[in-house]
Amino acid sequence: MKILVIGGNSSLGKSLVPVLSKYNKVITTGRTEGDFYFSLTGKIGEIVLEYFNGIDIIINLAGAFKTDTEYDIRETEEINVLGTLRVCWLAKELKAKHLILISTTHVDTPSTSDYYNAYTISKKHAEEIATYYCKCNYIPLTILRPSQIYGTEAFRKHQKSFYTIIDMAEWGKSIVLRGTNDALRNFIHIDDLTTIIELVISTETTGTYMCAYPTNITLTHICKAAYNAFRQKGLFCFDGYSDDIPSNVFSNDNSLYDKINFFPQISIEQGMRMIAKQRGIK
């Protein structure tokens, strides 16, 4: 098949494109790198449609994450919402057989949560506009909501605290966690996620799905797995006086995994060992 990956130079794209390229022709786009320059905030002209002619599947990985200033919020909304609408229009014009949007589990974050921000709001808006547009234009649509992704250094910029734990474990240093709450997290390894996307394509699965690891884990569990992976015996503790770190987890929903007959395979222990191997630990 001929697959168009928008945002092919993203953290996810760097791992997904090589996997899909084994059996398909993959074209990547981006604002800085890719086979073809394509901006989600720009116009889609005839030259774009001609270049992408014959595309079977479109996968949108692009997104904006900044939420600090008024300009950041506006850009995030433009890219994540209006950009998604442009991708949907492109799918209609190209008569694509399948459109896949990568969203986030955070779309259902309540307004009272510390994790509620312009990014989560924009991704929710993007899902809604895509669902409406694709329904009106009979475009087969899949929306995947992965939890926190890890596995290569490319994900450090979005998981700074997680990778700091890994760094400290590698160096055999003590890890001090804020407050007293052993917060829960959910991490999915990039290799599992790319397999899931492959299977969504091959099974032609449509719909909106959670895409998380089946088990939530605590911060201390993460610390133990990191120390063990690097064969270190460092100590970890809570400082006892800072504000508690809130949990950030999601209800289990295996409906996608039942449909594609695949469950995430890589535990946090396995994932940490894989990272340690990338860093030279045999």
N, C-alpha and C positions, 0 to 999 in steps of 0.2 A: 504494500500500500504506500501511498504518498502522504506523509504526515507533516503538517506545519506546526512547529513548536514556537510559540510566541514567548519571548523571554528565555531563549535557549541558553543564555549566559548566566542565568540565575543560579543560585546554590543548588536548587533541585534540577535545573536543566543540565548542569554539568555532569550529573550522574545519570539522568534519564536518557539524554540523547544517545550516548554510546550503546545503551541497552536496546533502544528502539531501532537503531541503525543496523543491527545485526541482520534483520529480516525485512527492513522497510527502507524506502528512500525518505530521508528526513531533511527538511529545510528549516533552518533556524533564523529567527529575526531578533532584533534588539535595537536599542538606541545607541549602543556603543560597539557591540560585536554581533556577528551572525552572518549568515549567507546573504541577507538582505536587510537594509535599514528599514525599520518600521517603528513609528511612534504611535502609542495609543492615544495621544492627544492631537495628532495631526490628521490631515485629510487622507482619505483612501481614494487615490486616483486610478485611472484606467491602467497605468503601467503596473500598479500593484496587482490588480485583478488578472492582468495578462501573465505576470510572472508566476502567480499562484494557481494558475489554471490547472485543473486536474487533481486538486487536493482532495483526499478522501476524509482525512481527520484533522481537526484543529485542536491543539492543546494550548490553553492559555495559562502560563506560569507567571506572567508579569504582574507586578504589583508595587505599590508605594507604601512605605511603612512609617514615614516621619509624621509626628503629630505635635511637635513642640510649639510652632508658631502658627499664626493665622495663614501665612503663605503655605506652610507645610500641610495644614489641614485641607486647604483648597486644592493643592496638588494631589494629595492622597485621594480626595473625592473624585477629582477629574480622571485620574489614571484608573482607579479601581472601579468606578461606576460608569462614567462615560466611556472609558476605554473598553470596558466589558461590553457595553452596548455596541461599540464599533466592531468588536470581534464577532458578536452575534450577527451583525449586518453582513460582515465579510463571509461568514458561514453560509448565509442565505444566498448571497451573490455567487459564491463558488459552488453552491449546491453540495456542500460537504455532507457526508453521510453520518458524521458524529462530531459533536462538539464537547470537549472536556474542559471544565473549569476547576482550577485548584483554589479552594477557599481555605477556611480555617475552622477549627472547632470553636474558636472564640466568638463566632457569630451569635451564639446564644448567651453571651456573657451579660448578666444583669447590670443595670446602671449603677447599682450599689457596689459593684466589684472594683477592686484596685486595677483590674485588667481591662476595664471598660474604657475605650478611647476612640479617637476618630478612625483609627484603622479598623477596629472591630465593627464600628458603625458602617463604614464604607463597604466592607466585605458583605455585610448583611444586605445593604442596598444593592450591591452587585448581583448577589444571588437572586434577589427578587426581580430585578429588571431582566436578567437573563432568562429566568423561568417564564416570565410573562411573554417576552419577545419570542422565545423558541416555541412556546405553546401556540402563539398566534401564527407562526410561520412554519410549523411542523418540522422543526429541527430536532433530531435526537440529541438530548442533552444529559450529560452526567456532571454532577457537582460533587467533588470529593473534599471532605473536611479533615485533613490530617491534624494530629496533635503535634507536639513539638518534635521537629525532625533533627536527627543527629547522625553522625557517622564519618564525616570528613571535616577537614579544617574549614571548608567553605561555609559551614553552618555556624561557625564561631560568632559571626557578627550578629546573629539573631539569638544565640544561646550563650551569652557572655558568662553568666554565673555558672552554668553547667561546665563550660570548658575551663573556667578558673579552677573548679574542683579537680578536673582532670590534670591540669598543670601542677597543682599543689601535690596531688597524689604521685605524679611522676617524679617530682623533686623530693618526695618523702617528707614534706612539710605538714605541719598541723593545719587543719581546716576548722575555722571558727564560723559557725552559722549564727545569724542574728536571732535574738529573742529566745523563746523556749519551745516554739511549735515545730514539730517534725513534719513539715508540710509535705503534702502529697503532690506528685507530678505524674505526667504521662508522656513518655518519649517513644517515638517510632523510628526504627533504623531506616536509613535511606534505601538500603537494599530491599527491605520488605516493601517500602512504598513504590519503588520502581517496578517491582514484580506485580504489585496490585494494579498499577496503571496499565501494564502490559495485558493483564488478564481482563481488565475492564474493556480494553479494546478488542481482544480476541473473542470475548463472550458477548460483545455488543450490549453490555449492561448500561442501562440508563436510570436516572433518578438522582436523588440527593442522599448522600451517605456520610456518616461519621467514619473516620479512618484513623483509629487510635490503636495502641497496643492493648490487648485484652486485660492487662493488669496494671493498676496504678502502683507507684512505688514512692517510698519516702526519701527525703533528702539524705538521711543516714544510710539508707540502702544504696543510694548512688555513691556515697563516699566509700563504703565498704567495697563495692564492686570496682571502683577506681583503684584503691590501694592494692587489692588482690591482683588486678590486671597488670600492675606495674611491679608486683612483688615487693611492695613497701609495707611498712608497719607504722605509718603515721597515725596520729591521734586526731579525732574530730570531736567537737563539743559545741554547745550553744553558749553565747555570751551572757544570756540571762537577763539583760537589761534593755537591749534594743527592741524596737517594735517587732512583733512576730512576723515571720514570713507567711503570708496566706497560702493556703492550698490552691492548686490550679489544676483541677481534674474534671473529667467528664463521665457521664453515665455510659456504661457499656452498651454498645449497639453492634451486634454482629451480623446484621442483615446483609451488608455488602459481602462479608466473608462467606456467608452461606451461599450466596448467589454465584460467586466466582470460585467456590470450593478451595479457598486458601485463607489461612489465618497467619498473621505475622509470626515469624519463626524466631527472630533474633531477640533474646532476652537482654537485659541491661548488662549482665555478666558477659555474655558473648560479645555484645557491642563494645564494651570496654576493652576486652581482649583484642578485638579487631583494631581499635584505635591504638592500643599499645604496640601492636605489630606494625602499624603504619609509622610509628615513632621509633622503630628499631628494636623493640623488645621481642625476642624470639620465643 
